[in-house]
Every structure is written in C-alpha cells, then in structure tokens.
C-alpha cells in the first residue's frame, strides 16, 4: 500500500447544488470519493466553497427584511457562518454514513471557522465578488446611500449587484482546534466557503463583509496542518493550457516554475482555473516534498496514485 498521506481536499460550492434538497442528494455522491481516501488510510481535511449557498441565504434574509418591518438585516459574515453550518451538517452526515457503510471507525466533525485577513489588504480598495440580488440602478443607488459600506456595480447587463472584497487569508483562528481533532483521528470539515472573514482588533475578531477564495483558504489550512497533499477539485480531470483552442494541451505535471510561467502568460481564466493553480503553486512551493493535485472529484483517488490529474511539485 502507498504511503499514508495527510490530505486537504478543496471542494467547490457549485458541486453542492443550489437548494437544501439537492445538496442532500449530491453530498451522498461527494462522500464516496472522500471516503475512498479515508479507507486507504489517509488523513483527510475537507474544505468547501459556498458561493451559491451564501448567496441564497443573503438573498433570503434581504427579502425578509424588505417584506416585514422589524425583521433585522443579516450581516454578510453571519450569512457565511450560516452557510458553513448547514453545508457542514449535510457533508458530515453523508460522510459519516459512508464511513459506517464500510465498517470504518473515523469520527467526522465540522468546525465553524474564522479566517483572519489583513484589514488593510489592497483587495478592500477594489471589491470584485458579486453577492445577493440584482437591482435596478435606482434601487442600487438608494442602497448605497442607505448603507455606507455598500458598493454596487452593474453586472453584465443583468442589473446592479453588491460587490465585496476578496482578501487573501492570513491565518485560521481555529487552527489549534482543527489540529487537535485531526491528531485524535477525526476527519475534519473546515474553512467552509473560504472561512468567515475576520480581522484582529486587540483580542477581538471582527467580522468583515468579504469572500475569501476557498482554494486559498484550503491552501492556508494545508500549510498550517503540515499536509502532504492539497487536492483542488474542479469539473475537469486535468489542467489545460490554451484551453478551448486548437493548441489545447492537457497537463499531467507542472513544476512551480512552469506553472508560474503559464500564469504570467495568461493561460488560466481568472475566477475559474487561475486561483486553483495559484493556490496549488503556493502549497507546492511552501515546503520540500509537498504536492498539489488538481483533478475532478471522481478522480481524486486515482490522482493520488499518480494515474491522472495535474500534479504540481517544486521541481
């Protein structure tokens, strides 16, 4: 049997569906390749996105506030915490059931996780992540007058939407809790949706409206837990350069230097493959022997075995 690895898996929020009923169904499929890795003896930490889910929660709370006088508005960090809780609830139940179906004895726990960012991160000067509902221009301008911290932009002819910053993660507040659980044999679900963005103010952690990219947060927790592997799951089996062109080439391996050159040449789409490759490069470069793998959910086990996916290494 191959060496047992400590693995952080980053799962996209879109893989979880857009409604609770759909999510319950999809996570049963998601659980199987995750438990495949556990069954092989690997230690697994699961990170996940929350794009559709936190948008749904934010929209529902905004609609409730507009429809019923006295219904409080829900700050965006709290919406992120809600999404972590309900996604974690579904994931841990599906993974626990699959573990028991295979007669394994691995506890599963979700940690509601705060990810610390720098309040002075330049990303706060240029918010780019759209959240919530679409509005007419007049409504958007009124909302910006009503809320000092709102920035609204026109979104591809579909209406106006609120945008928030996407800062880089600096630290994970609950890292010690995650490590204790991991060291005691738990499979841990953490940094959900990239984590609840907070900044330090003395001894306090203050929530801030932002969306941290889940691939960067997965990379950060992988470093903090001294993982061997970071697996970033996507909709394709491998990474391609010149994607969707006659010169399209699917890659089995990249060194950190090769991947960096491809990034500088604009080979990866921003908001899609680019942050995945950037996070993979950060982890592979962070310590000798660390590897990143980008592949699809169903190919994670084969990727660890070196049979598919795109592996990123230092050299």
N, C-alpha and C positions, 0 to 999 in steps of 0.2 A: 504493500500500500504506500502511496506517496506520503511525503512529509505532511503532517497536520499543520495547517496554516491558521493564523489569526486574520480574519477577512472582514472588511467593511463593505457592505453592498449598498449602493445608492439606487433606489427605485423611483422612477418618475411618477409624479402625481396623476398624470393622464392615464397611467396603467391601472388606476384605481376607480375609474369611472366618474360620473358626474352626479350620481344620486346614491343615497344610502343603500337602496335595494340592489342596484347594480354593483356597488362596491362589495357588498357581502358575497355576491356571486363571483366576482373577479378575484377576490383575495384567496378563495379556495384554490384557484389555478396558480396564483402567485406563490402560495405556500409550498407547493410541491418542489420546485427547483431550489428554494431556500432550504428546505429540509433535506434535500439531496446532499447539500454541502454539510449540514449538521451530521447526517448519517455517516458520512465519510470521516467524521471525527474532527472536522474543522470548527473553530470558534467563530461564530457569526454575530456581527453587529449590523443591524438594518437601519439605514437612513431612508427617508422618503420625501417626495415632493408633496405639495398641497395646492397647486395652482387652481384647479377647478373647484376644489372643496372650500378653500378660504374665500374665494370669490362668491360662492353660493351663500356662505354664512354672512359675509359682509353685505351682500345684496338683500338677504332676508331681514337682517337687523335694520338696514336703512329703510326698507319698505315698511317695517313695523313702526319705526319712528315717524315716518311720514303719514301713516294711516291712523295712528292712535296717539292723541295728545297725551303727553306724560310718559310715553314709552321712551326709555333712555336710549341715546345713541351708544353703540358699542365701539370703543376704540379699536384700531386695527390690530395692535399686539394681542388684545384679548380674543379677537377673531382667530388669530393664528393659534393661540392656546386651545381654543375650542376645536379647531381642525386637528391639532395634534392628538387631542383626547379621543375624538371619535374615530379617526383613522387608526390610531394605535389599538383601540378596542377591537376593531374588526380584524386587523392584522394579527394581533396576539392570539385571538380566539381561533382564527383559521390555522395559524402555525402550530398552536398547541394541539389542535385536533389532529393535524397531520403527524405530529410527533407521536401522539398516543396511538394513532393507527399503525405506526411502525414499531410500537413497543419500545420506544426510546424514553429516556428519563432526563429530559432537559427542560428546566423551567423557562418560561418566557415572561418578560416584563417590559412595559412601556414607561419611559421616563419623560415627563413633560420638561422640555429642555429649553433653557435660555442661552442664546448665543450672543456673546459680547462683541460689540462693534465699537469702532472709534467714532465718537460724536462729530469729530472733525474730518471724517473720511470725505474726500472730494466728491464721492457719489451723491452726497446730500445736496450738492450745488446743482446737480443735473439729474433729477428724478426721471427714470425711464420705464418703470414697471407699471403697466396699467392695471387697475383693480376696480371691481364694482361695476355699477350700471353705466349705460350710455345715457347722455343727457343732451337736450337741445342747447344751443350756445347760450341763450338767455338764462336757462337754469344753471348751467355751469358757472357763468359769471356771478350769479346770485350766491351760489355755494361758496365761491372763493371769497366773496365779501362777508359771508356768514362765518366762515372758518378761516382764521388767519393762516393755518398750516396746510391748507388745501392748495394743490396745483392741479389744474385741469388742462388737458390738451385735446385737440381734435384728432380722432383715431380713424384714419383711412376712409374718410367719408361716411363712417357709420354713426357719428355723433361724438360728443365730448366725454372723456373719462378722466377720473382722478389718476394721477401717477405718483408713485412713491419711489424712494431711492433704493438702490441695490448695493449696499456696502459689503465689503469683504469681512469675513469672520476673523476675530482676533483671538478669542478663547471660548471655551464652553463652560458655563457656570457649574453644571452638574457633572463635570468630568470625573470627579472622585467617586460619585455615586455610580456612574456607569462602570468604572473600573472595578469597584467592589463587587457589583453584580456579575460582571464578566469573570472575575477571578474566582467567584464562587460557583461558576458553571452555568450561569444564566445566558440565554440568548436575549440580547437587549435591542429594543427599538428606540431610537433616539434621534435628536436633531431633526424632528419631523418638520417638513416644509422649510428646511433650512434653519429651523430654530426660531424661537421668539426673539426678535432683535431687541437688545437692551444695551445701555451704556452705564458705566460706573459713575456714581456720584457719591464719593466717600464710601461708606459701607453699603449704600443702597444700589440696587439695579433698577434702572428706569426704562420702561418700555418706550420704543420709538417707532412711529409708522415707517416701515420699510419691509422689503422682501429680500432675504439673503438667498442666493442661489444654492439649492440643495447639494449640488455637486461640490461646491467649495466647502460647505459645512461638513459633508461626508469626508472630504479630504482632511479637514482640520481634526475631526474626531479620530480618523485613522492615524494621523500623526500622534495625537495625544495618547492613544491606546497602544502605540507601538505595533501597529498591524503589519503583517507581511504583504497583504494584498488589498488594493482598493479596486472593487469591481463596480463600474458605472454601467448601468443597464440602459439600453435605448431600443429603438424599434428596428434597428438593423444589426446584422450579425458581426459586421466589421466596420472599421472607419475607411472612408474613401477620400482620395484626393481627386480634384477635377470632377467632383460629383455631378452626375446628370449631364455629362458632356461626352463627346466621342473619345476623349482621353481618360475617362473614368478608370481609376485603379484602386482596387481593394487591398488594404494593407494587413499583413499578418503581424508585423512588428514595426516599432519605431523606437529609436533611441530618443533621449531627451533633446539632444541637439537637432536631430532630424525633425522631430515634432515642432520644436521651436521655429525652425526654418519654414516649415509648412504654415505655421500660424502667421509668421511675418509676411508670407506670400499670399495671405488671404484665402487659404484653401478650405477653411471651415466657416460655416454660416454662423454669424452672431445670433445668440438666443437659441441656438439649436446644438450643433456639434461643437462649436467653438468652446463654450465653458466646460464641456466634458473633457475635451483634450487638454485645456489649460489646467483643470483640476488634476487630471491624470499625470501631467508633467510635474506639477508641484509635488505630488506624493512620491513619484519615482525619483525625483531629484533630492528628496529630503533626507535620505539615508541609504547607504550602500546596501544592496540586496532587496530593497523594496520594489514591488512591481505594481503596475496598474493594468487593468484589463477593461476594455470597452467592448461590449457584446450585447446580445439580446437576452431576455430573461431565461428562455428555454435552453440557451447555450452556455449558461454560467458554469455548470459542472464540466462540460467539455472544454471550456476556455481555460479553467484551472489546470486541466490535464494537458493543455497545450495543443488541443486539436482544432480550435477555431478561435474567433475573436481577434482583436488587435491588442497586442501586449506592448506596453511602454516600459522601458528599462533605462537605467543610467547610461549604459553603453552596449 
